[in-house]
Amino acid sequence: MRCIKITALCIAISTLTNCASGYKLIAPKSINYISTNEIDNVKLEYKYDLLDKKYAKKEVKKGVKLVAIKITNNSDRDLMFGRDVKLTYANGSEIYVMENEKVFKTLKQSPASYLFYLLLTPMNLYTSETSSRGYQETTSSFPIGLILGPGLAGGHMIAASSANKKFKTEMLDYNINGTEIKKGETKYGLIGIKADSFDSLKLKIE
Protein backbone atom coordinates (compact mmCIF):
# COMPACT_ATOMS: atom_id res chain seq x y z
CA MET A 1 0.00 0.00 0.00
CA ARG A 2 2.92 2.29 0.82
CA CYS A 3 4.39 1.71 -2.65
CA ILE A 4 1.09 2.64 -4.27
CA LYS A 5 0.90 5.92 -2.31
CA ILE A 6 4.50 6.88 -3.14
CA THR A 7 3.96 6.10 -6.80
CA ALA A 8 0.77 8.16 -6.97
CA LEU A 9 2.46 11.08 -5.20
CA CYS A 10 5.44 11.08 -7.56
CA ILE A 11 3.20 11.01 -10.62
CA ALA A 12 1.00 13.81 -9.30
CA ILE A 13 3.97 16.06 -8.48
CA SER A 14 5.62 15.44 -11.85
CA THR A 15 2.44 16.11 -13.78
CA LEU A 16 1.50 19.29 -11.92
CA THR A 17 4.96 20.88 -12.04
CA ASN A 18 5.97 20.10 -15.61
CA CYS A 19 2.88 20.24 -17.80
CA ALA A 20 3.07 21.44 -21.39
CA SER A 21 1.49 24.86 -21.93
CA GLY A 22 -1.04 25.75 -24.57
CA TYR A 23 -0.64 28.90 -26.65
CA LYS A 24 -3.29 31.59 -26.53
CA LEU A 25 -3.37 33.63 -29.73
CA ILE A 26 -2.35 37.25 -29.17
CA ALA A 27 -4.21 38.71 -32.18
CA PRO A 28 -2.56 42.19 -32.29
CA LYS A 29 -5.44 43.61 -34.35
CA SER A 30 -7.91 42.98 -31.54
CA ILE A 31 -5.82 44.32 -28.65
CA ASN A 32 -6.97 47.35 -26.68
CA TYR A 33 -3.75 49.38 -26.74
CA ILE A 34 -3.19 51.82 -23.89
CA SER A 35 0.45 52.91 -24.24
CA THR A 36 1.01 55.38 -27.11
CA ASN A 37 3.59 57.71 -28.58
CA GLU A 38 3.34 59.98 -31.60
CA ILE A 39 5.87 61.96 -33.60
CA ASP A 40 5.79 63.58 -37.05
CA ASN A 41 2.23 62.33 -37.66
CA VAL A 42 3.24 58.73 -37.03
CA LYS A 43 1.56 57.05 -34.07
CA LEU A 44 2.83 54.09 -32.09
CA GLU A 45 0.60 52.00 -29.83
CA TYR A 46 2.03 49.04 -27.97
CA LYS A 47 1.42 46.42 -25.30
CA TYR A 48 3.65 44.20 -23.20
CA ASP A 49 2.65 41.19 -21.08
CA LEU A 50 1.23 39.09 -23.90
CA LEU A 51 2.33 35.58 -22.98
CA ASP A 52 1.37 33.26 -20.14
CA LYS A 53 2.45 30.03 -18.49
CA LYS A 54 5.70 28.53 -19.82
CA TYR A 55 6.12 31.17 -22.52
CA ALA A 56 5.93 33.95 -19.92
CA LYS A 57 8.49 32.14 -17.76
CA LYS A 58 10.81 31.90 -20.77
CA GLU A 59 10.53 35.69 -21.24
CA VAL A 60 11.82 36.23 -17.71
CA LYS A 61 14.50 33.55 -17.94
CA LYS A 62 15.84 34.71 -21.31
CA GLY A 63 15.48 38.47 -20.73
CA VAL A 64 13.28 38.91 -23.80
CA LYS A 65 10.02 40.83 -23.96
CA LEU A 66 7.41 40.17 -26.64
CA VAL A 67 5.60 43.36 -27.61
CA ALA A 68 2.53 43.89 -29.79
CA ILE A 69 2.72 47.12 -31.76
CA LYS A 70 0.36 49.14 -33.91
CA ILE A 71 1.80 51.85 -36.15
CA THR A 72 -0.38 54.36 -37.96
CA ASN A 73 1.30 56.42 -40.67
CA ASN A 74 -0.46 59.75 -41.08
CA SER A 75 2.61 61.43 -42.57
CA ASP A 76 2.97 62.45 -46.22
CA ARG A 77 5.39 59.66 -47.17
CA ASP A 78 5.73 55.89 -47.10
CA LEU A 79 7.88 54.52 -44.30
CA MET A 80 9.68 51.25 -43.67
CA PHE A 81 9.84 49.78 -40.17
CA GLY A 82 13.44 49.26 -39.17
CA ARG A 83 14.78 51.80 -41.66
CA ASP A 84 12.64 54.96 -41.52
CA VAL A 85 10.72 54.02 -38.36
CA LYS A 86 12.67 52.84 -35.34
CA LEU A 87 11.98 52.37 -31.66
CA THR A 88 13.82 53.94 -28.74
CA TYR A 89 13.48 54.03 -24.98
CA ALA A 90 12.45 57.19 -23.16
CA ASN A 91 16.12 58.17 -22.73
CA GLY A 92 16.61 58.09 -26.50
CA SER A 93 18.68 54.92 -26.71
CA GLU A 94 17.74 52.90 -29.77
CA ILE A 95 16.14 49.50 -29.31
CA TYR A 96 17.48 46.42 -31.03
CA VAL A 97 14.51 44.56 -32.47
CA MET A 98 15.20 40.84 -32.71
CA GLU A 99 14.38 38.77 -35.77
CA ASN A 100 11.04 37.04 -35.24
CA GLU A 101 12.52 33.61 -35.97
CA LYS A 102 15.09 34.17 -33.21
CA VAL A 103 12.36 35.32 -30.81
CA PHE A 104 10.43 32.13 -31.49
CA LYS A 105 13.46 29.91 -30.95
CA THR A 106 14.26 31.74 -27.71
CA LEU A 107 10.78 31.52 -26.19
CA LYS A 108 9.39 28.25 -27.56
CA GLN A 109 8.78 25.19 -25.40
CA SER A 110 11.11 22.21 -25.69
CA PRO A 111 9.04 19.08 -26.46
CA ALA A 112 12.08 16.89 -25.81
CA SER A 113 12.13 18.02 -22.17
CA TYR A 114 9.04 15.89 -21.55
CA LEU A 115 10.93 12.70 -22.34
CA PHE A 116 11.81 12.60 -18.64
CA TYR A 117 8.37 11.04 -18.13
CA LEU A 118 9.84 7.88 -19.65
CA LEU A 119 11.65 7.44 -16.34
CA LEU A 120 8.29 6.23 -15.04
CA THR A 121 8.32 3.30 -17.48
CA PRO A 122 9.93 0.72 -15.13
CA MET A 123 7.38 1.50 -12.42
CA ASN A 124 5.19 -1.36 -11.21
CA LEU A 125 2.01 -1.25 -9.16
CA TYR A 126 2.05 -3.90 -6.45
CA THR A 127 -0.84 -5.36 -4.52
CA SER A 128 -0.42 -7.25 -1.28
CA GLU A 129 -2.43 -8.98 1.38
CA THR A 130 -1.90 -10.11 4.92
CA SER A 131 -0.89 -13.71 5.26
CA SER A 132 -2.21 -16.11 7.90
CA ARG A 133 0.92 -15.33 9.92
CA GLY A 134 0.20 -11.59 9.89
CA TYR A 135 2.84 -10.57 7.29
CA GLN A 136 2.26 -8.41 4.22
CA GLU A 137 2.95 -10.49 1.13
CA THR A 138 2.99 -9.28 -2.48
CA THR A 139 0.35 -11.10 -4.45
CA SER A 140 0.62 -9.45 -7.88
CA SER A 141 2.20 -6.58 -9.81
CA PHE A 142 1.08 -4.51 -12.77
CA PRO A 143 3.53 -2.67 -15.09
CA ILE A 144 1.69 0.67 -14.82
CA GLY A 145 4.81 2.51 -15.95
CA LEU A 146 4.49 1.06 -19.46
CA ILE A 147 1.27 3.05 -19.78
CA LEU A 148 2.10 6.16 -17.78
CA GLY A 149 5.65 6.77 -19.03
CA PRO A 150 5.07 6.77 -22.81
CA GLY A 151 1.56 8.17 -22.38
CA LEU A 152 2.60 11.24 -20.40
CA ALA A 153 5.73 11.81 -22.48
CA GLY A 154 3.88 11.53 -25.79
CA GLY A 155 0.90 13.59 -24.66
CA HIS A 156 2.98 16.48 -23.39
CA MET A 157 5.28 16.44 -26.42
CA ILE A 158 2.30 16.64 -28.77
CA ALA A 159 0.74 19.47 -26.74
CA ALA A 160 4.00 21.45 -26.65
CA SER A 161 4.60 20.97 -30.38
CA SER A 162 1.05 22.08 -31.20
CA ALA A 163 1.41 25.21 -29.04
CA ASN A 164 4.78 26.02 -30.60
CA LYS A 165 3.30 25.72 -34.07
CA LYS A 166 0.59 28.28 -33.25
CA PHE A 167 3.18 30.58 -31.69
CA LYS A 168 5.49 30.37 -34.71
CA THR A 169 2.65 30.94 -37.18
CA GLU A 170 1.52 34.08 -35.37
CA MET A 171 5.07 35.40 -35.14
CA LEU A 172 5.48 34.95 -38.90
CA ASP A 173 2.08 36.46 -39.68
CA TYR A 174 2.90 39.59 -37.67
CA ASN A 175 6.53 40.01 -38.66
CA ILE A 176 6.77 43.76 -39.16
CA ASN A 177 10.55 43.98 -39.60
CA GLY A 178 11.32 45.50 -43.01
CA THR A 179 7.61 46.10 -43.68
CA GLU A 180 6.56 49.19 -45.63
CA ILE A 181 3.86 51.30 -44.03
CA LYS A 182 2.27 53.42 -46.71
CA LYS A 183 0.94 56.90 -45.91
CA GLY A 184 -2.51 56.63 -44.38
CA GLU A 185 -1.94 52.96 -43.54
CA THR A 186 -1.89 51.09 -40.21
CA LYS A 187 0.30 48.05 -39.60
CA TYR A 188 0.34 45.58 -36.70
CA GLY A 189 3.28 43.55 -35.53
CA LEU A 190 4.83 41.34 -32.89
CA ILE A 191 8.40 42.15 -31.97
CA GLY A 192 10.91 40.81 -29.48
CA ILE A 193 13.32 43.06 -27.62
CA LYS A 194 16.08 42.33 -25.11
CA ALA A 195 14.71 43.80 -21.89
CA ASP A 196 14.15 42.87 -18.26
CA SER A 197 11.55 45.54 -17.53
CA PHE A 198 8.50 47.12 -19.15
CA ASP A 199 10.11 50.39 -20.21
CA SER A 200 8.14 52.92 -22.21
CA LEU A 201 8.77 52.96 -25.96
CA LYS A 202 9.03 55.90 -28.32
CA LEU A 203 9.21 56.37 -32.07
CA LYS A 204 12.18 57.67 -34.00
CA ILE A 205 11.54 58.79 -37.57
CA GLU A 206 14.42 59.15 -40.01
N, C-alpha and C positions, 0 to 999 in steps of 0.2 A: 504493500500500500504506500509505503514511504517513497519507493521508486516512482510510482505513478504520480505522486504529488510533485516530486522534484522535476520530473519530465514535463508535466503540465506547466509548472512555474517557468522553467527555462524557455519553453515555446512561447508562452505569453509575453515574457519580457522581450525576447528577440523580435517578435512580431510587432509589438507596440513601439519599440524604439527604432526600428529600421525599416519602416514601410516605405514603399515607393510612393512618390507624390504624383497627383494628377497635375495637369496644366490648365489653368483657367485663362481663356483668351482675353487679351488686354483690350483689343478693339479701339485703337487710338481715336477713330472718328466718333466714337460714342462717349468719350470721356468728358466729364465736366471740369474743364481746366480752370484753375484759380490763379496760379502764378503767371504773371505776364510781364513783358517788357517790349517797348516799342521805340524804334529809331528810324529816321528817314523814311517814314511811311511804310515800314516793314514791322510787322507785329509777331512777337514770339509768345506762345503759350506753352506751358510745360507742366509735367507732373511726375514726381518721383513715387516710390513705394508702390510698385506695380505687381511685384511677385509675392508669392506666399510659400509656405512650407519649405521644402528642400531647396527650391530655387532662391528663396529669400535668404536662407542660411548661406548659400554659396556666395551671394552678393557680399555679405559681411566677411566671410572667410577670404574671399579673393580681392576685396577692396574695389569692387566694381559696382557702379550704380546704373540700372537700366532706367532710361527716361523716355517718356512719351512726349513728343513735341508737335506743335501745330504752328506753321509759319504762313502768314498771310502777306502777300506782296501787293501793297497798294502804291508802290513807287511807279515811276514812268519807264522802267526798264526791266528786262528779264534778268534773273539772278540765279546763280548756281550755288547750292549748299556745299560748303567746304572750300569754295573759291571766292565767291563774292559775299557770301553770308557765312559768318563764323560765330562761334559761341565763346564767351569769356565769363569769368567770375566777376563779382562785384568790384574787385580790386583791379580789374583790367587784364589780368593774366589770361592768356588764351587757353582754351580747353582742347585737349587732344581727344578727338572722337575716334573710338576704336572701330575697326571693321566689324560689320555685323556677324560675319562668320566666326571671327575670333571671340566675340561676345558670347555667341552660342556655345562654342567649345569650352569657354571658361565657366559658364553657369549651368551647363546641362548636367543631368543625372548620369551616374555611371551604372548601367545595367549589370555589368560584370561584378559589381560590389555585392550583389545579392546572391552570388554563388556560395557565400559562406553558409547559407541555409543547407547546403549539401552536407555540412558537418553533422546534421541531424540524421543522416541516412542510416548509420549503424545502430540507431536507437531501437531498443525493443521494449515492448510493454509487457510486464510480467504480472501474472495473477498467482495468488497463493492462498492456501487455506491452512487452518490449524489441524495438526495431526492429532491422533488419539493420545499422544504423549505430551501434547501442549505446545509443540514447536510449529513455527511457521515454515511451511514447505512450498516451494514453487511448483505449481501444477501445470502451467503452460506459459508460453511467450508468443507475442505477436510482433512481427517486424514493422512497427508503425512508422519507423524512420524512412522506410522505402516509399511511403506515401507522402509523408510530411516534407522530407528533404527536397526531392525533385519538384513536388507540388508548389511549395513556398518559393523556391528559387525561380522556377519557371514563371509562376504567376507574377512575381514582383519584377522580373526582367521584362516581361511583356508589357506590364503597366508603365514601367520607366521608359521603355523604348517608344511606346505610343505617346506619352507626354512629351518626350523630347522631339518627336516628329512634329507635333502641333507647335511647339515652341520655335523650332527651326523654320517652319513654314511661315509663321507670323513675322519672324525676324526678317526673312527674305522679302515678304510682301511689303513691309514697311521700311525697307532700306532706303534712306533718304540721302545717303552719301553720294555726292556727284550728281544729284538730281536737279534739273532745271525747274525753277519756279517762275513761271511767266507772270508778267504784270497783270494784276487783278486776280491771280490764282492763289489757292490755298493748298498746301501740302502737309501731309501727316507723316510722322516717322517714329521709329524706335531707335534710340542710340544708346551706346554704352560708353561710360566715361570712368576713368580711374578716380575714385573718390571714396572717402570714408564717411563723409557727412553730406547733408542735404543743403549744400550751398546754393544761394540764388544765382540764376543764370541771366546773362545779358547778351544782346546781339551786337555784332560788330560788322558793319557793312563796308566793303572795299570797292 
